[in-house]
Amino acid sequence: MILRSLGIVIVVVSTAVAQGAFSQVAGTPARTGWHAGWGPLAAGADTVWHASTGRCETSSPVVAHGRVVIVERHARGARVVARDTVTGALAWRAPVRSVRTPAIDGGRVVAADGDALAVFDLATGARIATERLDGDVSAPVIDAGVVWVHAGRRVVAYGLAERKIRWSVNLRAPSKTPAGPDAGPALHGQVLAVPHQTGLRLLDAHTGETLWQHPHPCDVVAFDDDGTLWTVVDERLTAFARPLANGQIWTPRFSDRAPVGKQTSRPAIAPGLVVVATAFGDLRGYATVDGGLRWSRRGGKTIRPGSAVAAPSVVGDAVLWTDPLGRLHCLDLATGAARWTRALGSGVSASASIAGNTAFVAASGVLAMRGSWRRPTPVAPLPSPTARPLVIAHRGGAMEAPENTMAAFRLAIEAGFDVVELDVKLTKDDRAVVFHDDTLDRLAAVTDGRPVRTLTLTEVQSFDVGHRFHEKFRGEHPPVLEDVLALDWSRTRLMIEVKAEKSAANRRRLADAVARAIRSAKSRAGLELASFDHRLLRLLHTRLPALPLIGIAGNDSEIRDHLDLPIETLALSRKLASRALRDDLTRRGIRLWCWTVRDLKHLAALQKAGVDGFITDIPTGVRRKRE
């Protein structure tokens, strides 16, 4: 919805509904149908591509691999619709019987189909599988090839690869699937939260074992990046704080606040703030620390009983929300102050989906909104054509100090390099250790070839990795990520490259270990998450959504995979760098860094290509040459 640093928003809207609301910005007369144009954030938004859904109920959109997918209601039922993210061209349609937000895993689309779960091919729309369940199926949630849904009295985990149910849990209470396109379970790590009419149940996502239950009914739940579960209980916004396994309840001062009503939207969560829309027709921002009401914005009429409440979307430093009168509002996240409002026509809106630097939102009469977006606290603005490229000390400066050691990081911070890069791997006891190779052989002068992931942290740290570089570094051991984060990163940014894992289970374990380490840090300022593996980067983003992402790629396929994520930087092999690629990424709002500079003779070609950052083993020499 919001461009990263250019401050531009692009909207797709039916001008027949909008009654010319965008014509003065676009500079063209309004006409029936759809039209395209650009507009600044301060003034509002205009269309970029158009595809009418009609005045009908739609789900939230999901985006992956060049497709934006929604479910829309029409005269004869409902259908899944896939369109090209760039042009809006129709790719395929497929009939279903309910309007629930779908989910995408790899090349598969999973959607609710009445009392069944339907799986479609993302490229062609061909139906791959249908699984009949006992009751109306909720919006699905997916992770690593497993789908979780709430269907009537049951919660079901379905394996996409084997096309069969892995486990099913009976809620053992009169229950029906919560209403609304977005209603359904929420997932955080290995914890699955299931809201239903008779309470809230938390399950182990892999086994279905009940962790704990809360006896009061609720319809909507959302996790923040720290693992706190937000919902509405007894008409009051409530937080179930970590550790989730014992159901500890944290409701600071919410009991002293005005009720939010029985019907609310799914909460939208930003650092320090949770935003919820109520059935009273207003939008409210509450502080996550003390539960205090920070701001409230009146949106219009009270919603009739039984209607779904439009979910707000937090994107960067703004909130986007469609009120009950069908007006799209862009509000300041910190204050709730209005930036602009546009009339879209009545209907139920849906929350946003972000892919790369593009955001999409679906509503009655609105198919998609797209444009780059900003974070609440951007790491840095996009460089101007005359800006000096950043110097990124690869593994702390691997040719100037023993790589990935505390000594290297201290020297890099003292030298004042722009960014320091490090590598993180998983140990046997699920710790995030700072190390690059699969084995210790190269750096520790051992030859047993045992993988790092088969060793405990204590075993890994028993090896000296400094003396082979120089005798003065004897006694340097692979540090744990928590120790590196304890250094002062207030003036130097830290690029945390999380090394790829082959299995989905190990990817989840590694993402959890990195998230635990970062959450324990005193400050997250200056931290950026990076990986070659787009699947791992996606897992990290779900756990730490406020941290900027860096996609690392060595070929065109990896580039395409990363562009489906909200990356701020793309780090490429220097052999792939070109001015055309840099210009294309800049238009998308993405910086281009290149790896790995080990010889100063490579700098001239990279500077000619307009590269924004050099990832280098010789940061001192590169900085001197840059100057």
N, C-alpha and C positions, 0 to 999 in steps of 0.2 A: 504493500500500500504506500509506503513512504520511501522515497529515494534516499540512499545512504548519506550523501553529502551535497547532492544537487538540489534536494528539497522538492522533488517532483513526484506527483502522484498520477497514476493513470487508472481510469475506471471504465468498465464496460457497462453501459446503462441504456435502457430503452428510452429513446427520446419521446416516444409516444406517451410514456408514463411520466417522464420528467417534465413534459410541457415546455421544452426549450430552456430548461434550467442551466444547460451548459453552453448555450449558443454564444453568449457574450464573451466567454473565455476562449472558445474555439475560434471565434471570429467568423462563424458561418451561421446562416439561418437554421433554425430547428426544422426538422422534417420527420415525418412518420418513419419508423424503423430504427436503424442504428447508424451511427457515424463515428468517426475517429478523430482524435486530436490530442494535444498535450496541454497541460496546465500546471502552474506552480503550486506548491503545497499551500502557500499562504492564501491563494485565491480559490483553491478547490481542486477539482479533478475533472478530467474529460475522458472521452472514450479512446481506446487504442485499437481494439478489435471487438467485434460484436457478434453475438449469437443469441437470439432470443430464446428464453425458456418459456415464454408466455407468463401470464400472471398466475403462477402455480407455486405450490410448496416445493422447495428444493432442500437437499442435504447440504452440509458443508462440503467444500471441494477437497480432494486429495490430489497431490501432484507427484509424479515420478517419471523418469525416462521420457521426457518430452510430451507427456500426456497430463491433462487436467481432467479429473473424473468426478462427476456428481451423479446423484440420483434425483430425478424430477418426477413430479406427479403430472399425469395428463388425463384426458377424458376417459381412457379405458384402463387406467391403473397407474403403474409407475414404470420407469425404465432407467437403466444405467446408461449414462452418456459420456463418451470420451472424446476430447477435442485436442488438437495440437496446441501446445502452450504458446507458441510464437504467433501463429496466424489465426487461431480459433477455428480452423477447419474441422468439420466433423470427421472423426475417425471411425466410430461405430456406435450403435445403440443396441441394448439388450433388455428384454422385458423382465421386470420383477414385480412383486406384489406389495412392497412397502417402501417408504421413504426413510431410509436410515443412511447415515454417513458411511461410505464404504472405506476400505483400507487396501493398501497396496503392499505386496511383498515380492520383491524381484519382478518377474514378468507376469504376476498374477494379481487380479483384482478380486477382493472378497466383499460380498454384499449380502445384506439381509434380504430374503425373498419370502416374506410372510413367515411361515413356520419352518423355513428351511434356510440353510446357508449355501450360497451360490458362489462358485469360483469361476472366473472368466480369464481368458488370455488377454493381457494388457494390449498387445499389438493388434489383435484381430477381433476381439470381442467374443470369440468362440467359448461356449460354456464347457468348462473342463470337468466340473464335478458339482453334485448337488447332495447335501446332507440334510435329511429330514430330522427335525427336532420336535420337542414337546412344548409348543407354544410360540408366540410371537418372538422373533429373534431381534435382539438389540443391535446397536451399532457395534461392529467388531473392533477388537484391538489386536494387533499383530506384533510379534517379535520373533525373529530368527526362525521363521517357518511354522510357528504355532499361532493359532487363532483362538481367542477367548471371546465367548458371547454369553449373554444372559438370555435364556429362552424359557418363559413361563416360570415354573418352580425350580428350574435347574440352571446351573452354571456349567458350561462345557468348554473343554480344551480340545481343539481339532488340529491334527497334524496335516499340513498341506502336502508333504512329500508322500506319506503313506495313504493319504485320503481316508483317514478314519479317526474316530474319537479316541483321544488319549486318556481322558478321564472325564467323569461327569459327577457333579455334586448336587444332591437334592437339598434345597433350602428348607424343606420340611415346614413350610408355613404357607398359608394362603397368600399367593403372590402373583403378580403379573409383571411383565416387562415394563420398565418405566417408559413414559411417553416422551416424544420429542426426537428429532433426527439424530442428535448427538448423544442421547442417553445410552449408557452402557457401562461396562467395567472400565477401570483405569489401572494402568500398570506402572510400577516403579521398581526396577530391579527384579527381584524374585517375589514381589508382593503384588497381589491382584486385589483391588478393592471393588466390591460389588454392591451398589445401592439397590434397595428394593423396598416394597411397601411396608414390610414389618421390621426393617432394621438395616444395618450396614454390616457386611461380613467381609473380613480380610482373609484371603487364602494364600497358601503357598502356590505360586503360579505353575510350578513344575509337577507337584503331586496332588494338588487339590485339597490338601490338609487345611482345616480351619485354624487360623492363628488366633483370632478373637472375633467377637460379635458385639455390636452396639444395638440396643433394643429399639431405638427410635427410627421411624421411617425417614428415608431421604431419597431423592431422585437423581441428584447430580453430584459428582465428585471430581476432584482434580488434585494432582500432586504438584508441589513445587519442586525445585531442583534439589532441595535439601531433604526431600522425602516426607515432608509434612503433608498430610491429607486434609484438604479443605472440602467442606460440604455445608449444607444447611440443615440444622436439627432444631425442631421446635421453633421454626420461624427465625432462627438466629444463625448467623454465620459462625461456623465452628471449625477449629483446627485440631486434628488428631496428630500430636507431635511424635517425633521419633523418641525411643525406638518403637516402630510400628508393631513389632511382634507381641507386645504386651498391651496394646490398646491404650496407652497413656493419653489422657485428654488434656489439651491445652486450650482454654477459652478465656484469655485475658481480657477482662472488661467488656467482652461482647454482651454479657448479661445486662450491662448498664445502657446499652445502645438501643435505638429504635429497631423493631423487628424488620426483617427484610421480606417477610411474607412467605406463605406456603409455596408459591410458585416463584422460582428464581431461575436464572440462567446458570449454565456451567461457569464456575469462577474462572476468570483470566488472571494469571499470576505474573507479576514482574518483581524484580528485586525490591523488597521492602513494602510492596503494595499488592493487595488482592482486590480485583474489580469485579463487581457482580451487578447484573441487571435484575430488577425486581418486577413483580406483577403490578406494582403501583405505577409503572411507566417511567421509573427513574433509573439512573446509573450511579453506583456508589463506589468510592475508593476507600478501602480500610487499610490502616497500617498493620503489617504483619507482626510487628514487635509488641504493640500494646493493644491492638484491636480498636484503636481510635478511628472515628470517621474523619477522613482527611478532606473529602469533598463529595458533593452530591450534585447531579445534573438532572433536571426535570426533562423528560422526553415526550410527554404527551399524556394520552388517556391511559386509564387502568386497563390491563389486559383481561379479557373475559375468562372465566373459569374454564380450565381444561385446555387452554391454548398454550403452546410452547412459548417460552420467553427467549428473545433473541440474545445470543451469546455475544459479548464484546470480544474484541481482538486487540491484544497489546502488541504493537509492532514498533520497536525502537522507543522513541520518547513520546509516542502518541497512542491513543485508544480510538479504535473505530467501532462504531455501534449503530445499528439501525433501530430506531425507536418504534413504538406501536403505531405511529402515524405514517410509517414508511419513509422517514427521513434519515439519511446517512449523516452521522456526525463524526467529525474528527476533533478530538479533544486532547489537550495537553495532559500527559500522564501524571505529572507531579501535582498540578493544580486543578484539573478538571475544566479549565477554561476552554471555551470553544475556539477552534481554529477556522472551521468552515462547516456549513451544513448544506446538503443537497437533497432535494425531494426525489424519491425513487418510486413512490406509489406504495400502497399498503401491501403487507405480506410479511411472512416470517423470514427473518434474515438468518444467516449462518456465520460461523466464525471463519477466520482466515487460515489458509495453508500457505506455507512459504517454501519455495524451491529456488536455490541459488539466491540471486538478488531480486526475485520476483515473488509477489504475493497475490493470491487469488481469493476472492470472496464470492459466495453465491447467495442469492436472495430471490424473492419474487420479482421478476423483471430484471434481475441482475445476474449475469453468469459469472463474470470474473473481473477482478481488479488486479492489475499487474504493474510492477515498477520496483526499482531497487529500494532498499530500506535501510534505516539507520538504527543503531543500537542506542540504549540510553546514555552510555558513556563511550563514544567511539574511541578506539585505540589511537587513531590518527586520521586526519582527513586524507582523501586520495591525493597523491602527490601531483603537483603541477608539472607540466612538461619540462620546466627548468629546475625542479627539485633534485637534490642530490640523492642517489640511491642509498638505501640503508645498508649498513654492514652488519651481517648476521654471523655471529661466531659459532660455527658448526661444531657441535659437541663441546662447546666452550672454547674452541680454537685448537683443533686436534693436532696441529703441527707446531703449536706454541706452548702447549702444556699437555699432560696426560689426559686423554679424552674422557669426558663424562665423569670428572672427579670434582670434589669440592675445591681443590686447589685451582683447577681450570676455571671454575665458575667465579671464585673470588677474584682471580686475576682479570677476568673479563669484565666484571662489575667495576673493579678499580680502574680499568682502562677506559670505561665509559662507552663500550660498543653499543650500537643502537638496540640490538636484539641478541640474545643468547639462545642457542638451540640445544636441546638434550633429547636423549632417547629413553623410553620406559619399556621395560619388559615385566612379565608376571613371574613370580616365584611359586614354588610348590605350596607355600603357606599363604598364597593370595596377597602378597605385598607388591607394591609398585617399586621396582628397583631400577635405578638409572644405569642402563647398560645398553650397548648396541647389538652385539653379536649374539647368535644363538647359543654359543658355548664360550667358556672362559679361556680357551686355548691360546688365542692370539695375544691377549693382554696380560694374562697371568702366567704364561710359560708352563701350562699344563697340557697334557696330551690325552686325557681320558675321554674327551669328546662329549661329556655329559651336558645335555641342554640345561640352560638356566632354569627353565620351568620345572625341572625335576629336582631342583635344589631349594632348600629353605633359605630365607633371607640370611640367617646366621651363617649357613654354609657358603653362600655367595660372598658375604663380607669377610670371610676368613682368608680370602685371596688378596694379595698385594697387586694392584694394577698400576702402580706409579713408578716402580724402580726400573722397568724396562725402558721407560722414556728417558729418565735421568735419575741418578742416585739420590739427588736432593728431594725427589718426590717419593722416596721409599716410605711406606706406611699409608699410602693412599688406597682406599678400598672403595668398591662400588657403593655409592650412597643410596639411601632410600629416598623416595621423592619428597617425603615430609621434611627431611633435613635440608634439601635444596630450597624448598619453598620458604624455609625459615630465614634465608638470606634476604638482604634488602633489595627488592626489585622495584623500588619507587622510581628509579631513573633509567633502568634498563629493562626492556621487555623480555619475557621468557616464552619461547616457543617449545611446547611440550609435545614431541613426536611420540605417539603411542604406536609401538611396533605391531605389525599384523599378526593375528593368530588364525590358524587354519580352521579350528572348530568353532561353531556358534557358541558352545558352552564356555570355551576359553575366552572368546571375545567378550561375553557378558562378565566373566570373572575379572578380566583386565579392566574393563570400563568401570566396574564397581570399585576396584582397588584404586584407580586413579581418582575417581570421584570422592572416595573417602579421604584420600590424602589432601585434595584441594579444599574440601569442606573444613578440614582441620586447620588450614592455614589462617594466620591472623588477617591476611589481606589477599584478595584475588586480583588486585590492580596489576595490570600489565601482563596477565597470563593469557596465553593463546593455546588452543588445542589443535594438534595436527596429526595426520595419518595418511599413509598410502591407501588404506582400506576404507572405502566409503561406508561400508557396513559398520565398522568400528566407530568411525566418526559420527555416524548417525546415533549410535548407542550413547556416545559421550555427550552429544547435543541434547538428548532426552534427559540426561542426568544433570547436565550443567548448561542449561540453555542460555545463560547470560554471558558465557565466555565466547569470544570470537573463534571462528574455525578457519583452519588452513588446510586446504586439500593439497596433497603431494602426488605428483603424477609423472610417469615416465613414458607414457604413450597416449594416443588419442582416446582410446577406450577409457582409460582412467580419468582423463579430463572430462569426458561426458558424464561419467558417474558422479564426479564431484560437483558438477554444475547443477545437479538435482538437490544439492544441499545449500544452506545459507552461508556459504563460505565468504570471507572477506578477502582472502588471499589465496592465490594458486601458486604453489612452488613447483617449478618444472625443471627437468634436466636442461642444462644450458644448451644442449644440442637442438632443443625444440623452440628456442626463443626466436621471435621475429617481431618486427614492428607491426605487422598486420595482426598478429595474435595479441600483442600488447594493446593495440587500439581497440580490438574487439572486447577484450576483458575490461578495459577502462569504460567503454560504453555500458557494460553490465555492472559497473561499480566495483570491480574486483582488481586488486593489485597483483602484479606479476613479480615473483621472486624466482631466482634460478640457482640451482645447485650443480655440482659443488666446485667452487673456484679453488684450485690448488696451484695455479700458475697465473701470474699477473698478465701474461700475454693474452689471456682470454677476456680481459676486461673491456677492451676496445669494442669487440663485436657485441658484447652484452649492452654496453652503453649506447651503441648505435641502434640496437633494438628497443631502447627505451625501458629497460628492465628497472623495476622499482626497488629491488633489493638483491644483494649478493650474499648467498649462503657460502661461507668460505672457511677453510681450515687455516688460513693465514690472514686473520682479520686486521692485524697491525699493518701489514704491507698493503692490503687492499684499501684501508682507510687513507694511508699516506698517498697512494696512487690516486684515489678519488679526489683528495684535496687539491 
